[in-house]
Amino acid sequence: MVSIPEYYEGKNVLLTGATGFMGKVLLEKLLRSCPKVKAVYILVRHKAGQMPQERMEEMISCKLFDRLRDEQPEFKEKIIAVPSELTQSELDLSEQDKEKLIDCINIVFHCAATVRFNETLRDAVQLNVIATQQLIILAQRMKNLEVFMHVSTAYAYCNRKHIEEIIYPPPVDPKKLIGSLEWMDDGLVNDITPKLIGDRPNTYTYTKALAEYVVQQEGAKLNIAIIRPSIVGASWKEPFPGWIDNFNGPSGLFIAAGKGILRTIRASNSAVADLVPVDVVVNTTLAAAWYSGVNRPRNIMVYNCTTGGTNPFHWGEVVYYLNLNFKMNPLEQALRRPNVNMHSNFLLHQYWTAVSHILPAVLRDVVLRLTGQKPWMMKTITRLHKAMMLIEYFTSNSWIWNTENVNMLMNQLSPEDKKVFNFDVRQLHWAEYMENYCMGTKKYVLNEEMSGLPAARKHLKKLRNIRYGFNTVLVDPDLAYLIARSQMARNIWYFVVTSSTMRY
Ligand SMILES: NC(=O)c1ccc[n+]([C@@H]2O[C@H](COP(=O)([O-])OP(=O)(O)OC[C@H]3O[C@@H](n4cnc5c(N)ncnc54)[C@H](OP(=O)(O)O)[C@@H]3O)[C@@H](O)[C@H]2O)c1
């Protein structure tokens, strides 16, 4: 059997969602590890006054592409930005671009989606379902198409506890839903959304389930495979350990923890945190396309790209490593020392939310107002609470995913491909991964310099001393009086609190 790089040799690839988190990692890895791929056509929309070509140029100038730039300085010539707004009719492609894609594309990777959990049903259907349908229609006209890879989510059927690598019946016929959305006004759609999504927590998981059905039904004549990642996190190894560039999903909460803003989360200690590194997802996707391209399986291959079944990691451990790592390598200008606690009990969580989030935020805003500054803390906390509410369902429940197809795929790889396209999560060492992840949020999301680490540590030490001082005053008014009156008492107290510092 040909190796993965050999399979991609001379191939024209179409990629949607290339400007997104997963899409850009896939683009980089494909070009770097399959250097003989002919071209990658990326569908990009105009955004914030930038043309698709400009957006592509800006994207490939980011750090993620540094390694590729070193190894293949001419790599840019292989990336062709095609203007496309996926929510428009026929993906808003020009006739010329459409003809070009129909003539030359061999492999499609469909990554684009709205991943917002609180998207309106209309918008989520438009992008996650209708655009997928439109892309399938285009794919059917492609003369040399070998594989269509659809990126779904492991939570598409989160209303089930045990999820196999099969496509389940959809919650509703997508055609009927699309037809109904045409005549309903937005108010009515929003009113019936909770009833429609039923036992799913949001429109995202609901529409991703519908998209799988659309892919299965409308792409019946195509060679299709579906990848279902769970919660995609920073990279494990490639192109750099801990690479991440956004606040989506857990990363935003990790940063809030590092800044000392996030103090309490509602989660179950023992619930599995099914994090999967982005490079694992990308390697599985590239390998799955290779497998389908070479073997042309008769049925749609579904891959549950998860970690919980083989190398489980729990939310209790996530919190432990967050506190540990952000104390060891603090973010700059943390507001408080990182110290997240976890409560599964609703009332207890509400109590700690009031005490450790809302009260300090109100006090800080009062101080800001009194000192003539603009208050912002309560606004930040409100946003944080909204984000936490959206993920609570996923931090409080656990699922079992079958991963037989993923294991089969791994066994098909040659020893060399196993190394280059590693997705064996049994080798993942969570403590090390979390250390790199926390460092990645600092380096790549917040763009903080490593040279600022000593100052950040000093700042944390100061915060800790302030807290000790505050506690001392609260606990022992006599001692506080003595410290206030006597220089010697002050020195002794300072010695006690600083000498026991920094035990990370
Ligand atoms: N991230 C996760 O934890 C996770 C977990 C499981 C599955 N997945 C799946 O993985 C895939 C990629 O997710 P991601 O995290 O990379 O998402 P992301 O960072 O939000 O990227 C979404 C991509 O879709 C593009 N897109 C959105 N609306 C578009 C439109 N109207 N026209 C053209 N392009 C549009 C975005 O382009 P712009 O830059 O123009 O906005 C962006 O490139 C999705 O299918 C998602 O369901 C993700």
The ligand as a Gaussian input file, in Angstrom:
#p B3LYP/6-31G(d) Opt

LIG

0 1
 N      -12.919000      23.122000      18.039000
 C      -13.446000      22.047000      18.570000
 O      -13.326000      21.803000      19.775000
 C      -14.164000      21.055000      17.698000
 C      -14.602000      19.854000      18.288000
 C      -15.256000      18.922000      17.498000
 C      -15.477000      19.170000      16.177000
 N      -15.054000      20.351000      15.630000
 C      -15.335000      20.563000      14.210000
 O      -14.118000      20.903000      13.578000
 C      -14.370000      21.797000      12.507000
 C      -13.455000      22.968000      12.624000
 O      -13.696000      23.623000      13.865000
 P      -12.757000      24.821000      14.367000
 O      -12.623000      24.681000      15.823000
 O      -11.574000      24.891000      13.519000
 O      -13.722000      26.057000      14.085000
 P      -13.315000      27.588000      13.856000
 O      -11.979000      27.879000      14.369000
 O      -14.468000      28.397000      14.343000
 O      -13.267000      27.702000      12.267000
 C      -14.428000      27.719000      11.492000
 C      -14.026000      27.906000      10.059000
 O      -15.213000      27.937000       9.255000
 C      -15.173000      29.097000       8.444000
 N      -16.483000      29.661000       8.174000
 C      -17.426000      29.951000       9.080000
 N      -18.469000      30.515000       8.459000
 C      -18.151000      30.579000       7.144000
 C      -18.829000      31.074000       5.996000
 N      -20.042000      31.582000       6.092000
 N      -18.201000      31.006000       4.804000
 C      -16.957000      30.511000       4.705000
 N      -16.264000      30.000000       5.755000
 C      -16.871000      30.061000       6.958000
 C      -14.403000      30.100000       9.262000
 O      -13.956000      31.124000       8.411000
 P      -13.762000      32.635000       8.909000
 O      -12.337000      32.707000       9.349000
 O      -14.042000      33.410000       7.691000
 O      -14.742000      32.888000      10.010000
 C      -13.286000      29.219000       9.810000
 O      -12.313000      29.031000       8.837000
 C      -15.847000      22.129000      12.568000
 O      -16.535000      21.350000      11.627000
 C      -16.253000      21.732000      13.961000
 O      -17.603000      21.355000      14.027000
 C      -14.402000      21.296000      16.355000

